[in-house]
């Protein structure tokens, strides 16, 4: 919804598409440099620092290298799907960002412009639908390569992504229950009106969403589709040049989009905490900031500096989650494949289902009692905190990461060094005795 003329809407939409996706690809390139520098810091070494001041031109050098690099094509590969796979991987990762609002509406001489590429009424469904298409690119890459290691990586990616999409979808259901809407701007608005970011009343849903996002982006400790120590480099073993680079662009685009969704769904999106001046939503053709006690809408007061401040707020929240992705990669070891499946199907799925039912019952009781506003959010926060404590400290406690241990079994632990009976030396029987 906006007050732009058709011509102004077309022009502003074209500008937004060009700017957003240009900035998106530029940020993805800088993310590779940021991760390499962060990895160097964590491992007490220097990262890229030779190309340009402080290594800032390293992404440009890497891109130029991939463009000039020879493109290889395995003789036994399926040529059509081998070329198609990188495109199928990168397109959903980039397009998904289109439904994420990244700032408050901008006031212009031609009207108010929403800071979102596509404000569609099924934003969450759009994210889930496009996110699930990314698996086709990874699986096709492994299958079309006609390489057993690449094929194993493709099979792993298909099973892992399909498994964790279930938990990902269920972790979003509590957000929809509170917001009552599928559009992401409306979800931001509902958090502003509630006075709580959803990370507090929906803490367990947030944890499940973060874990599922790590699995969906194939990041450590869920990088089983690549697993260099087992599968060379997994599904993209046979790729080189720009085709190889496209998989990495898709991965970092997924990270950026997942981080933006975490910020939008659970941290209020572009909303600035403890300030109501950024409360804006379209209501019956009018941009409002809220309602009076009598239910009358209050007109909002958009300004360019409000748009700028809210964009900075959104960027900081997104950057925080991007850093979390990178920090975890260089901190935690890789799971075994059976541990990944155990966590997805035997832990997260039943926990997500139980949490949705418990949350629905709590909301129903609160609605029947007429509880609203801050007290409503406080009660949900207490319930979710209890559920989070049960999940973290009791459910599957010490079973997942210690699955290879032998404690608690009847199997005897033996030393790999064979015990040898050695004769006991008596006085006068040693070497040189009698001399």
Residue pairs with C-beta under 8 A, 6 or more apart in sequence:
1 119
1 282
1 285
2 9
2 105
2 111
2 112
2 113
2 114
2 282
3 111
3 112
3 285
3 287
4 12
4 110
4 111
4 112
4 113
5 110
5 111
8 110
8 111
12 108
12 110
12 113
13 117
16 113
16 116
16 117
17 117
20 97
20 98
20 102
20 117
21 94
21 97
24 94
24 97
24 253
24 256
25 94
25 249
27 256
28 249
28 252
28 253
28 256
29 59
29 60
29 63
30 59
31 252
31 255
31 256
31 322
32 58
32 59
32 62
32 248
32 252
33 47
33 48
33 55
33 56
33 58
33 59
34 322
34 326
35 326
35 329
36 47
36 48
36 58
37 47
37 48
37 55
38 47
38 323
38 326
38 327
38 330
39 47
39 326
39 329
39 330
40 46
40 47
41 47
42 327
42 330
42 331
43 330
47 55
48 55
48 58
49 55
50 58
51 57
51 58
51 60
51 61
52 58
52 60
62 245
63 245
66 241
66 242
66 244
66 245
67 241
67 242
69 240
69 241
69 242
70 240
70 241
71 240
71 241
71 242
71 243
72 238
72 239
72 240
72 241
73 79
73 82
74 82
74 145
74 146
74 147
74 238
76 146
77 144
77 145
77 146
77 238
78 143
78 144
78 146
80 144
81 140
81 143
81 144
82 141
82 144
82 145
82 238
83 243
84 140
84 144
85 137
85 138
85 140
85 141
85 144
86 137
86 141
86 239
86 243
86 246
86 247
86 250
87 137
87 246
88 133
88 134
88 136
88 137
88 140
89 134
89 137
89 138
89 141
89 246
89 247
89 250
90 137
90 246
90 247
90 249
90 250
90 253
92 130
92 131
92 133
92 134
92 137
93 134
93 249
93 250
93 251
93 253
93 254
93 257
94 250
94 253
95 130
96 126
96 127
96 130
96 131
96 257
97 117
97 253
97 256
97 257
97 260
98 116
98 117
98 118
99 116
99 117
99 118
99 119
99 120
99 123
99 126
99 127
99 184
100 116
100 184
100 257
100 260
100 261
100 264
101 114
101 115
101 116
101 119
101 184
101 185
101 188
101 264
101 269
101 270
102 115
102 116
102 260
102 270
102 311
102 314
102 315
103 115
103 270
103 307
103 308
103 310
103 311
103 314
104 115
104 270
104 278
104 280
104 302
104 306
104 307
104 310
105 112
105 113
105 114
105 115
105 280
105 287
105 302
105 307
106 112
106 113
106 114
106 115
106 302
106 304
106 307
107 302
107 303
107 304
107 307
112 287
112 302
114 185
114 282
115 270
115 307
115 310
115 311
116 184
116 185
118 126
119 183
119 185
120 126
120 183
121 182
121 183
122 182
122 183
123 182
123 183
123 184
124 172
124 175
124 176
124 182
124 183
124 184
125 182
127 261
128 165
128 168
128 169
128 172
131 165
131 168
131 216
132 161
132 165
134 161
134 216
134 250
134 254
135 157
135 158
135 161
135 162
137 250
138 153
138 154
138 157
138 158
138 161
138 218
138 225
138 235
138 247
139 154
139 155
139 157
139 158
139 235
140 154
141 150
141 154
141 235
141 236
141 239
141 247
142 150
142 151
142 152
142 153
142 154
142 155
142 157
142 234
142 235
143 151
143 154
145 151
145 235
145 237
145 238
145 239
147 237
147 238
149 231
149 232
149 234
149 237
150 231
150 232
150 234
150 235
150 236
150 237
150 238
152 231
152 234
153 225
153 226
153 227
153 231
153 233
153 234
153 235
153 236
153 237
154 225
154 234
154 235
156 224
156 225
156 227
156 231
156 234
156 337
157 218
157 224
157 225
157 234
157 235
159 341
160 215
160 218
160 222
160 224
160 225
160 340
160 344
161 215
161 216
163 215
163 340
163 341
163 344
163 345
164 211
164 212
164 215
164 216
164 222
164 344
164 348
165 212
165 216
166 344
166 349
166 352
167 208
167 211
167 212
167 344
167 348
167 349
167 352
168 208
168 209
168 212
168 213
168 216
170 208
170 349
170 352
170 353
170 356
171 205
171 206
171 208
171 209
171 212
171 352
172 205
172 209
172 265
173 205
173 356
174 198
174 202
174 205
174 355
174 356
174 359
175 187
175 198
175 202
175 205
175 265
175 266
176 182
177 356
177 359
177 360
177 363
178 190
178 194
178 198
178 201
178 202
178 363
178 380
179 186
179 187
179 190
179 191
180 190
181 187
181 190
184 264
184 265
184 269
185 269
185 281
185 282
186 281
187 198
187 264
187 265
187 269
188 264
188 268
188 269
188 270
188 271
189 279
189 280
189 281
191 197
191 198
191 268
191 269
191 271
192 268
192 271
192 276
192 278
192 279
193 279
193 290
194 201
194 373
194 376
194 377
195 373
195 374
195 377
196 374
196 377
196 380
196 381
197 266
197 267
197 268
197 271
197 273
198 205
198 206
198 265
198 266
198 267
198 268
199 206
199 266
199 267
200 377
200 381
200 384
201 377
201 380
201 381
201 384
202 266
202 359
202 380
202 384
203 381
203 384
203 385
203 387
203 388
204 351
204 355
204 384
204 387
204 388
204 391
205 266
205 352
205 355
205 359
205 384
206 262
206 266
207 388
207 391
207 392
208 348
208 351
208 352
208 355
209 262
209 265
209 266
210 262
210 324
211 343
211 348
212 348
213 258
213 261
213 262
214 220
214 221
214 222
214 325
214 328
215 222
215 340
215 344
216 254
216 258
217 251
217 254
217 255
217 258
217 325
218 224
218 225
218 226
218 251
219 251
219 255
219 325
219 328
219 329
220 328
220 329
220 330
220 332
220 333
220 334
221 328
221 332
221 333
221 334
221 335
222 335
222 340
223 334
224 334
224 335
224 337
224 340
225 234
225 235
226 233
226 234
226 235
226 236
227 234
227 334
228 234
229 334
231 237
235 247
236 244
236 247
239 247
255 322
255 325
256 318
256 322
258 321
258 325
259 318
259 319
259 320
259 321
259 322
259 324
259 325
260 314
260 318
262 317
262 321
263 269
263 314
263 317
263 318
263 320
263 321
264 314
267 317
268 317
269 314
269 317
270 278
270 310
270 311
270 313
270 314
271 278
271 279
271 310
271 313
272 278
272 309
272 310
272 313
276 289
276 290
277 301
277 306
278 306
278 309
278 310
279 289
279 290
279 300
280 287
280 288
280 289
280 300
280 302
281 287
281 288
281 300
282 288
283 297
284 297
286 297
286 299
287 299
287 300
287 302
288 297
288 298
288 299
288 300
289 298
289 299
289 300
289 301
290 297
290 298
291 297
291 298
292 298
335 343
335 400
336 403
336 404
338 403
339 400
339 401
339 403
342 400
342 403
343 396
343 400
346 396
347 395
347 396
347 400
351 391
351 395
355 387
358 383
358 387
359 380
359 383
359 384
362 379
362 380
362 383
363 380
366 376
366 379
366 380
371 379
406 413
428 434
